[in-house]
Amino acid sequence: MGNFPAIDENKTNTLDLLLKKRADGYPLQYIIGEWDFFGLTFIVGEGVLIPRPETEKLVELALSHTKSGLCADLFSGSGCVGIALAKNSSIRCSSIEYSEKAFKYLNMNIKSHSVQEKVKGICADVLDFELINSFNDESFELILANPPYIPKKDKVFLQREVLFEPDEALFANENGLYFYNQTLKRWRNKLKPNGMIAFEIGINQHEQVCEIFVNNNFSPKVLKDFAGIERIVYAVKR
């Protein structure tokens, strides 16, 4: 029989702890501390929303509209949307995130992808008028958002893994529509003519979100995700 290295008891205990956490539904992404999005690897952990493949459609749509100019990346979280744009175009982003825990990951990802000259992280409330007014009208070619959109009443139906992610990144009032109403109303004047505004939406929200767009003088279109579910509502300013 060959000689085997001694088992490190500390490592064994750590592995046992991680296995138990995973068995209890703790997200794999948090355990390994990173996750891929749009061909890039992002640092994630407790307090930040885990990047999802559906959100890649938001990046694809933005890149099909323009490869340059300024983007307001709202509810930025890990920064995956703004950073993916910066790595694949000449677009420069103001990536805005309210949660200090999530903002920590946003900054780490900006540095890890070496996009400090193209992506500016801002820790602020997306709906704060002082923040919004700090940008000139018609500043942005793109305004993109993946806001909280799950109705609070639907929390009981979610996978247990999702419940480890921050509530403030998942749930919204007004049956999940609060941030669509408020964001569109407050940010619409910051969009340049021929600029595009696009929101990720929840399942079966497209008709209601389209109505919000119409009420704000936009002509919305809907884009489906990889599973054929209506996932993005967007419009170009005319």
N, C-alpha and C positions, 0 to 999 in steps of 0.2 A: 504494500500500500504506500502511496506517495504521501509526502508531508503537505499538510494544508495549513494556510496561514491562520493565526489565531483570530477568533471572532471578536470584533470590536463591540463590546456590550453597549456603548453609547449609541453607536450607529444602529444596532439592532433595536434598541428602545425607540429611537427616532423613527425607524421604519415601521415598527409596530404602531406607533402613534399616528403616523400618516395613513397607514392602511385603515385604522379604525375611523379616522376622520373621513376618508373617502367612502367607507362603508356606510357612514351616517349621512352621506350626500354632499359633503364638502366638495366644492368644484375642483376638478383636476387642474384647471388653469391656475387656480390659486396655489395649489400644491407645488406645481413645477415653476410657478412664478413668471410665466410668459405664455404668449399665444400668438399665432400667426394671423395676419390680416393683410390682404392685397399683396401677398408675396413678401411681407415684412414681418419681423418678430417684435412684439410689443411686450414691455414689462407690465405685469398686472399683479394685483394682490387685493386683500380685503379693503373695501372702500371705493373701488372703482368698477365700473361696468365692464364686463368681459366683451371684447370685440366679437362680433358675429358675422358670418358670411353674408347675411341679408344686407348688411350695411355697405358691403362692397358695391352694391348696385348704386348707392348714392355717389360713391367716388367715380364709378364708370360714367354715370350720367353727367357729372360735373365736368369730367375730362372730355366728354363728347361735345360739350358746349363751348369750352374755352381751355386754352393751355397757358394763359397768362392773366395778369391782373391781380386784384385783391379779392380775398375770400373771408367772410365772417363765418367761422366754424363754431357754431353755438352748441352749448351743452357738450363740450368737447370730450369730457371723460379722460380716457387714456391718450387722447390726441390722435387716434388712429386715422380719422378722416383727413384732418389737416395735414398730417405728416405724409400720408399716402399721396395726397395731391402734390405736396412740395417735392417729393422724391420722383414724381413722374411727369413734372411739368415745370413751368416758370412761375406758377401761381405762388403768391405770398399770402399767408394766413394770419389772422388774429383768432387764436383758439381760446375760447372763453369757457371757464368752468367755475362753478360756485363752490363746490365742496373742496375744502382744504386737503382732505385725504386723497381725493381723486387728482387734485392739482399737483400733488407730489409726483404721481405717476406720469402726468402730462409732461412735467419738466424733465423727468428722467428719460422719457422717450424722445423728447426733442433733442436732448444731448446725445443719447445713444445712436440716433440716426443722423447726427451732425447737421441739423437743419436750423440752427440758431439764427442764421441770417434770413431765413425764409418763413419761419413760424415763430410767432410771439405768443407765449402763454400769458393769459390774463386771468387772475383769480377774482371773479366778480359775479354778481347776479346778472344773468342775461337780460332780465326785464328791468333793470335799474335805469331810470331815465338819465341820470348823470353819466353813466357809462355810454348809453346809446348816443347821447348828445355830444360826447367827446369825438364822435366820428362825423365828418361832414356828410350832408345829404348827397346822394348819388356817388357814394364812395366805392361800392363793391360791385364787381362783375358777378360774384356768387355769394349767396347767403344760404348756408346749409345747416340743417339741424336734425339731430336724432334725440328729441326730447323725451322725458318720461311720458308714457302714453297708455299705460295699463290702468283700467278703472280699478279703484281700490276694492270694489266688491268681487273682483276676479282673483284676488290674492289666493283664495282657498283652492283654486284650480291649477295653480302653477306647479311645475316640477320642484322638488325639494331643493335641487341644486340652485335654482334661481333665487330662492329665498335667502341665500347667503350673500347675495349681491345687495348693494345699498338701496333702501326703499326710495330715497330721493331721486335715484336714477331710473326708477321703474314706474312709480305710481303717480297719477295726476287726478285732480278734481274734475268736475264737470264731465263725468263719465269718460275720463281719459283725454278730454279735448281742451283742457284749460290752456296748455302751453301753445297749442296751435292758434287759438284765438288771440292770446296776448302777444305772442312773438310776431305774428304777421302784422298785427295792428301797429306795433311799436317800431318794427324794423323796416317796413315796406319803403319808407322814404329814403333809406340808405342804399337802395339798389339803383344801379345805373340803368338808363334806357338800354334795352336789349340784354340786361343782366338777368340771371336766373335765380329764383328762390326755390328750394326743394326741401321737403320734410320726409323723413321716414315715418311710417304710420303703423298702427297695429292692425290686426286682422279685423276686417269688416268695418274699418273706419273711413274708407276712401270716400264714400258719398258725403259723409258729414264734413270731412276735411275739405273736400272740393267745394262744398257750400260756403265754408269759411273763406276760401280763396275768392269765390265769386262776390261775396259780400265786401271784399276788400279790392274790388275792381281788377281782379286777375282772371284769366281764362285758363283753368287748370287742366293738366293731363295726368294720367295715372300710369305708373310703370310697375310691372309685376316682378317678383323675385324669382329665384331659381326653382321654387316649388309651385310657381304659377299663382301665388297669392299677391293681391294688390298691396304693394309695399312702399311706393314712393308717390307722393303728390307733388307736382312741380308746375311752375309757370314762368314764362319769360315776360319781362316788363315791356310793354309797347307804348 
